Amino acid sequence: MTDETMTTELTGAPTDLIGGMPATDTGSQAPALDPGSRRRLAAIADALIPAAHGMPSAGEVLTDDRLAFVLRARPDLGEPLQEALRSELGDDIQARLGRLGQAEPTNLAALQLVIVGSYYTDKRVRELIGYPGQMAIDVRSWLVPEYIEEGHIDAVLARGSVWRDPRTGERAVEGNVPRTYAERFTESASGVEGGNNGRDGT
C-alpha cells in the first residue's frame, strides 16, 4: 500500500510514517523462513548489531526460538520480513538495505524490528545491559518525588507556553500562570480559579 492515507486495519489510525510498520496486529499467521532467508537474516543481524564491548551480536542471539517468539507476538511482520529477505536482492547486505530503504520501507522496517525485537527480548542481553524487564513500582502519593524537589518541573513551568495561538499564528502568551510547581500546587489545592490540579480545573 503506497497511498499516504495508509491506515492500520483495526484502528483506522494513520501510521506514524509512510511505509512504517503499524502497531496493530493484523491477525495473520507468520510464515516460516526458508533456510536461505534464515541465513540472510543472521548475516544482516550481525551487520546491524555486531558483537562489541562484551555484548553478543544480534546474529548470535537471533536463534530459531527467539525469532519464533517475536513472530508469535507480531505475526504481521512475517510477510514483509520474507520480502525483505528474498534472494533476488542479492548477497550484498548494504546494497540490500539501501534498496529496501529507497523502494520498500515497510519491508525494511519489518526486518529491523524483528532483529531489534529479538535482540532486546533475549534474557542474556537484558542481563548484560542491566534491564530486568517491567517491574511493579510502589507509588506513595503522600511523598514528594525527588524530581519535584530538585526543581525539574519548575524549569518546564518557567519556560512558559510553547504552542502557537491558532488565532494569531504567534507563540501563545499566558499571564498570571504559576511559574513553579509550588505555586501551581498552592493554586490547585486552594481552589483558585484557573488553577490546574490535573482534573480539568475541578
N, C-alpha and C positions, 0 to 999 in steps of 0.2 A: 504494500500500500504506500503510495507516494504522495497522496493528497495532503496538504498542510493542515487539513481539518481532521487528520487521523486521530481516532479515539480508541480507548480501551473498550473491549466488547461488553463488559459487565457494568461499568460505571458510567460510560458515556463521557468521561472526563478526558480532556486532551492530554497527550503525553507531554512531558517537560521539554522534550527536544525532538524535533523532526528526525525520525529514524532511530530514536531512543527506545529502549525496552519499556513497555508498560509494566506497572507493578501488579496488574491484575492477572490471576491465574486463569487461563482460558479453558482449563479442564482437559486439555488434550493429553494424550499419553506420550511420554518421552520415548522416541525411538532409540534403539541400541546403536552404538557406533561400530562400524566395521573395523577390522584390525589396522588398515591403513590410516583411517581417520583417527584411531586411538593413538597411533604413533605420532601423527602430526600434532595432535593435541598436546602430547607430552613435550615435544620439541618446542612448540610455541610457548608452553607454560614455563619451560626452563629459560627461554629467551626473555620473557616478560618479567619473571621474578627469579633471577639466578641465586644460587647459594652465595651468601655473604655474611660476614660478621657473626658466624655461628648459627645462622638461620639456614634451614634447608631450602632447596629450590622448590618451585611450585611443581615441577615435573616429578620430583621425588615424592611429594605429598599427594599428588593427584592420582591416587590408586583407583581401581575399579569401584571399590566400596565408597570412596569419597565422592567420586563422580556420580554414582547412583544416589547418594544422599542428596546432593544438590539438585539433580534432575527429578527426584521424587518431590522435593519441596517446590521446584519450579519446572514442571513438565513443559511449560510453554517455551522454554529455552531449547528444547531438544531439536526441533526442526531447524531454526536458524543456526544452531550450533553445527548441525550436519552440513548446512550450506556453506558455512564459513570454513569447513574442513575438507571440502570436496577436492578431489585430486587434480582437476583441471586448472586450479590456481597455482600449481607448481610447488616446488620444494623450497624456494627462497622465502624465508619467513618474513623478512622486511617487505619484500615485494607483495606478498600475500596481504599483510596488514595494511600496506598502502592502498592496494586495490580495494580492499574491504572498506577502508575509511572513506575513500572517494565515492564508491559506487554502491556499497552495501552497508551503510552504518548500522542498520538493525542487526545484521548478522555479526558484525564486529562487536557490537555491544553485548550480544549473547555470549560470544566467545570469551570476552574479557570478564564478564560477570561469572561465568562458570569457573574460570581459573581462579579469580579472586575469592569467590564464594567457597570453593574447595579448600583454598589455602587457609583462610582465616576461620574456618569451622573445624580445622584439624586440631585435635587435642594437644599435640606436641607443640604446634605453632603458638597456640594460645598460652601455653605454659611458658614458652620462651619469651613472649612479649609481656608476660605478667597480667594477662587478661583472664579472669576466672569465669567470664560469662555474666549474664544478667543475674543480679543478686537483689534480694529484698532489702530495702533500707528503711529503718525506723525513722519516722518523722515526728519530732516533738514540737508541737505548734507553740508551746509556751517559751521556747528558746529562740533567741535572735541568732540567725545564721551568721557565720563568720564573714561571708561576702557582704553582708549589710554593715556589720561593724567596721569592716575595712574600707567602706565607702565606695564600693564598686558601682552600686546603683546610683549614688549621688552624682557620679561622673556622667552617667547617661541622662539623668534628670537635668543637670546643669547645662547640657548641650542644647536642650530645648527641642522644639519640633523640627523634624527633618522631612516633612511631607509638603507638597505644593497644594496651595488652595486652588481647587478646580475653577473657582470663580474668577481668579485673577491670574493664575499661572505662576504666581510668585510663591516663594517659601513662606509657609504659614508662620504667623507671629501670634503667640498667645500671651496675654497679660495676666497677672495675678495667679500664676500657677506655681506650685511648690517646686523648689529647686534642690531640695534634699529629701531623702527618704523620711527623715524625722518630721519635716513639715507635712509631707503627704500623709503620713500615718496619723498625725495630730488632727488634720482636717477631716479625714475619713472617720476617725474614732469619735470626733465631736459632732459629726453630722453637719458640718459646714457645707452650704450649698456649693456645688462644684467639686467637692472632694470626691476622690475615686478610691473605693476600697475593694475594687475588683468585682463588685456586684452591680454594675451599671448605675452607680450613683446612689444606691439604696443604703 
